[in-house]
Amino acid sequence: MKKNLIALSLSLGGALLCATGAQAQSSVQLMGLTDVFVGSMKNAGDAGSSKVVNSGGMTTSWFGVKGTEDLGGGLRANFALTSFIKVDSGIQGRFANDTFFSRDANVGLSDSWGTVTVGRGLAPNFLPSILSNPLGDSFTFAPLILHMNVPLFNGTGWGSTTPSDTGWSNEIIYSTPNLGGLTANLHYQFGEVAGDSSKKNVGINALYFNGPITLTGFYERDQMSNPAVPSTYLGTTKTDWMLGGAYDFAVVKAFASYGQAKADNTTNKAKTTQLGVSVPAGATGKVLASWAQTKMTATDISRKTFTVGYDYFLSKRTDVYVMAMNDRITNQTKGNSFGVGIRHRF
């Protein structure tokens, strides 16, 4: 009887050790970001200002899960399921009819040869654009991001220069390993148009980091809309490219970018220039300023947007900010916006 109990104990102990080892090789993390601000918003061409409590002043709020599993021999499996949310109201998504997992919905494999990801993921334009301006991925106050990704529905007719969202569905991404500070991502989105396999989105971006230097760039050739389900044909072929970067002088970090966007069915081109700075102010604070101008070549209409503000970190995960923005479009009323907000990562 004693021998049986000892054998049973050893068997259970071995099973627990195996389970612990298997668990140590896999991880799933609940994560996200909440960002809410109070302010007054008025874009160029708006009839008047709106007093608001809004979500996503500096970063679009989101939540979800990401995970990885060690498959052995350096091979890993990865997945991500993350969703945008409007924290001021609790409404899912960035805008009406946004898909639930419009931020991430993918699975993939990674090894020394790089990473392959399949599903919904980033578009080529996203990382280069947020790394090339001091306000990052602010869809509310960053001039470059506003010009690229946020159309105005106020009668001005001003549209975004990015052809097809900052994320693509039905996509395969190959990401290279880090090659001396240089990484690249190849993107291919299947059009899934019955009877016409030629419709698709393709693109590439490159990111280079070396000490104080950051260099980025992307190119897209788009025919399909996003994040509509199913994706629909844009009616033409649109191309978009940008080169940008930053240099950290310690006392100030300078940012710059230049890009163009056009469609095959028009001679009008959008040419966008952006300049910005981030200046340390205090132990954990920064003064941020950015200016962007987009010129439409055929219509001789331009948009100029300037934002200045202060971002202060209360901890590694929580910061507070104040932003002021001026927005102008040719022959339209100017807009002035102001916001005070808090952002927390978890």
Buried (B, 14 or more C-beta within 10 A) or exposed (E): EEEEEEEEEEEEEEEEEEEEEEEEEEEEEEEBBBBBBBBEBBBBBBEEBEEBEBBBBBBBBBBBBBBBBBBEEEEBBBBBBBBBBBBBEEBBBBEEEBBEBBBBBBBBBBEEEBBBBEBBBBBBBBBBBBBBBBBBBBBBBBBBBBBBBBEBEBEBEBEBBBBBBBBBBBBBBBBBEEEEEBBBBBBBBBBBBEEEEEBBBBBBBBBBBEEEEBBBBBBBBBBBBBBBEEBBEBEEBBBBBBBBBBBEEEEEBBBBBBBBBBBEEEEEBBBBBBBBBBBEEEEEBBBBBBBBBBBBEEEEBBBBBBBBBBBBBEEEEBBBBBBBBBBBBBEBBBBBBBBEBBBBBE
